[in-house]
């Protein structure tokens, strides 16, 4: 790994499903962080393209876990189970981080002692980076790729719901919020979210149904709490 400082006590979990076109860029963006993580765990979720060959080129810089295709939630959970560091961050295999992404979130966590730390997200049309075409300005993002969280929090909140093919992060954050977990936001962009024609949010027919399920669960939790 490269970087200006020693590795941070962070495990980065990278779900990968048919991301051969993008995974090298995603991993390079992690490895070249100004404060690189101590561990990168890539969970290949049943890829049928050349993803595994691209992963092999990174050698011992990453740990690869392979499983049959089960979805993003199951891939993240598998990575969490293998993580050895006290802090966990996530990056999808088709996205990327700016160079100071991890450092900004670590600094914010040290300042606030918040249990969850997010940052701003910049959506990019196919290419990623500060100069890439974007359909919208950078905005605060409550997404897995912008999240930094203590591993022990998953014991408190639970893992991602593997029954949800999409909206699993929104569901997990809703459960965390119901338990009073503290949050902090980094104003800087910490995630380049790539928009392309094979994004799961574009290709799955059940996106709206999953979002409605998550919304209903949140309402039920609020009613139970009151």
N, C-alpha and C positions, 0 to 999 in steps of 0.2 A: 504494500500500500504506500501511497505517497501522501504528502501533506505537510503543513508547517508545524504541526504539533503532534504529540504522541496520540495513538488511537484512543478514542473516547470509549467509555464503557457502555457501548450500544451494540445491539444485534439488529441488523437490518434484514427484514424478511421481504423477499421479492417473489410474488406469485408470477409464474410464467406459463402461458398457454398459447402456443403458436405465435410467439413474439420474435421469431428469428430475425425479422427485419429491424427490430428495435432494441433487442435485449443487450447487445454490446454497448450501445450508447447509454442505456440505463445503468448498467454496471460500471461503466467508465465514470459516469457522473458521481457514483458513490465512492469509488476508489480514489478520485481526485478531490474529495472534499478538503477544505482547509483544516477541518478536524475530522479525520476519517474514523469510521467505526471500527471496533475491534473484531467484528464478525459480520459476514454477509452470508445469509442462507437463502438459496434460490430453490423454490419448490416448483419443479416442473410438473404441471397438472395435466398429464396425458397429452403432451404436444405431439402432433403428427407431422410437423414441418422440420426444419433443420435447427430448431432451438437447442437440442442437446449438443450438436456439433459446435455451435457458437459458445455454449457454456464451457465445453471442454477446453477451449482456447484460453480460458482464464486460470486454468490449473488450480493450484492450492490457494489462490486468493479468495476463492469462494467455496462454500459447501453446497453440494447439490443433493436435494431430496427428490426422488421420483415417486409419483403416485398415479393411479388411473384418474381420468378426468372427473373431478368432483365439484369444481367451482371455486371461486375466489375465496369464499369463507373457509372452506376446508383447507385450501392451500395456506392461507394465513395461519390457521390453527395448527397445521403441521409444522410451520416455521416457528411458531411460538413454543411448541413442545420441544423443539431442538435448541432453542436459544439458551445461551449460557451467560449473557450479560444482564445487568439489572434494568437496563432501559431498552425499549424496543421502538423501532421506526419501521415504516413500510414504504415500498416503492413498487408500483406495478411495472411489469416488464416492458410496457410500451411508453412509459413516462420518463422523466429525468429530473434531477435536482440542480439548482444553481450551486456554484462552488461553496458558498457560505451557508447553505441550507441547514445543515446539521448544527453548525456552530451557533447560528442565530437562535435556534430552538433550545439548545443546551444553555446558552447564556440567559435566555428568558426564564427557563425553569429555575436556574440558580437564583435569579432575582426575585421571583414570585413564589417559589415553592409550590406552584400549581401542579396538580396531578396529571393534567393533560395540557399539552402545548401544541398549538396550531400555528400556521402562518398563512400568508396570502398565496393565492394560486393564479397562475397565468395560463389560460388556455391557448394552445398553439395549433395552428392548422398544419398537421402532418410533421413539419419540422419543429424542433424545440429550441428554445433559447430566447434571449431578450429581444432579438431583432426578428423573430419569426412572426409571420402574419397571425393575428389573433382576432377571433370573432367578438371579443369583449375585453374591457380593461381588467387589470389584475384586481382580484377581490378576495376578501377573507374566505378561507376555504376549510370547511369541516369535512375533510376527506382523509382516507387512510394514508395517502401519500404525503400529507402535510402534518401528520400526527407524530408526536413523541410522547411515549407513555411508559410508566414503570411496569415491568413485567408482573409484579405482584398485584397490580390492579386487575388483571384478568382473573385472579382468584376471587376478587371481590365482586366484579361485574359479571364474570363468566366469559366464555369465548364467543366468537362470531357464530351466528346461527346458520348452520350449514343447510337448513331447509330453505333459506332465502338465496336464490341464484343472483339477485341484485338487491340493492338497498340494505345489505348486511351491515355496512358501516353506520348508516343512519340509525338502524335498529340498536346497534351496540352503544352508540353515543346517547341515544335516548334512555337506555337502561342505566348508563353511567350517570346521566343528569338526574334521573329519578333517585339515585343514591346520594346525591349531593356532592359529587366529585367536582373539585375545583378546576377551572380552566384559565388559560392565558393565551393571548394571541400575539404573534410576531407580525409587525406591519410590513416587513419585507417579504418579497416573493420567495417561497421555499420550495415550490413545486411547479414544474412545467408539465401541464396535463395535455397530452397529445390527443387531438381530435382527428380521427381517421374513419374510413368507411367500415372497418371491422370492429369498432368499439362495441363492447357488450351492450351498452345502453342503446345502441342503434340496431343491433341484430336480434336481441331477445324480444319475443312477442309479449312476455309477461312482466315487463318493467312497471307498467302502471299498476298492475294487480299487486305486485310486491310492495310498491310504495304505499298502496292503500292498506295492506296488511300491517305494515310498520306504523302507519298513522293510527290505525285502530288500537294497536297494542299500546301506543303512547297515551291515547285517551283513556284507556282502561286503567293504566298505571296511575294517571293523575286522579281519576275518580276514586281508586282504591286508597290513595294517599290522603285524600280529603275526607 
